[in-house]
Amino acid sequence: MSNERNVVVASAGCKLRMICAFVITFFLSMIIAASYLIYYSMREEDVIEGMLASADVDERLKCIRHLCRNKSEAVRHVPTLQKLITDENKETKLAAIKCLGLLEKQGIPALPSLRVSLNDRDRRVRVAAAQAISMIDPGDNTPILPLAKALIESSDEKEETNLLMIIETIGRFGPRAEPALPRLIVLLGDKDSGVRVASAQTIGTIGSNAKTAVDSLAKRLKDDDKHVRVAAAESLGRIGMPAQNAVGALIAEIHTNDSRFKIALIQSIGRIGQDPDLSVKALLSVIRDEGGNEKVLSHAIQSLGFFSERKEMIIPMISKYRSHENELVREVTRAVLAKFAQSPNVID
């Protein structure tokens, strides 16, 4: 029995040593592998840093473009990219600024340098810096005035491609972009329809603070370009109640054959919510004329929901659409009627 016990103990000890050896070997392998990864990672970082510091402009640009496509790598090189913002070569500057903007919140350490670039002599650099800042920190207001200035310079020099880019960037600031409003109003009359569309859309993002643009937008409802007409109508709706002087102009176009334009007009009349007698009469006329166009019909009923003070006139005209064959029309009608039911003096 003693011999058998010794054999069992020896066997168990052997197995334990084998397990220990395996565990030790495994962890050593992991350590070695990790060391190799760290080594090659550091080596790759050194290579990238070397390329970014290269005297060859093409090599620097190639490296920056690579980082733009690989954000996880770019994050590790923010300090060097930040230095390249002041590079003597303009294209290198622009590429570095763009790359930092693509990092969004991870590019925050570069914000001080980017703010300095807002005063660069080159307008392209200033605009690129403003774009990058708006992407990294959307709450930062510092780019607005430089962008408004660049908007004037670009439009004066007829640089339409650059102009569209500036207008689009300004639009990211929403109501805070009000300092650019005077120039945007001027650009509503630009000869290029793309500029007119972009200007109208950006004015809409400013919202109720864009009251001074209402008359100019109302004139664009008769623009030769259909996209401009739609953008102008939509923007008037986004301005809301301050655009009440444009209700007549919106109603005047409401029987257009362009369904997209018609929907924009209908939505804006509802969002502005003024001149209830004229507005309700116009929307009800759309319902009578558009019985076969479910999309237009549903938008007209939805906009009527903003005029609960005229529900006595509206309810008899829309009640039948609760059982309409189109599901969207049915749902919108029921929602509007339910809204009216919650307001005072409900008519059963």
Secondary structure, DSSP 8 states (H G I E B T S, - for coil): -HHHHHHHHHHHHHHHHHHHHHHHHHHHHHHHHHHHHHHHHHHHHHHHHHHHT-S-HHHHHHHHHHHHH-HHHHHTTHHHHHHHTT-SSHHHHHHHHHHHHHTGGGGGGGHHHHHHHTT-SSHHHHHHHHHHHHHH-TT--TTHHHHHHHHHHHHHTT-HHHHHHHHHHHHTTGGGGGGGHHHHHHHTT-SSHHHHHHHHHHHHHHGGGGGGGHHHHHHGGG-SSHHHHHHHHHHHHHH-GGGGGGHHHHHHTTT-S-HHHHHHHHHHHHHH---HHHHHHHHHHHHHH-TT-HHHHHHHHHHHTT-GGGHHHHHHHHGGGGG-SSHHHHHHHHHHHHHHHTSSS---
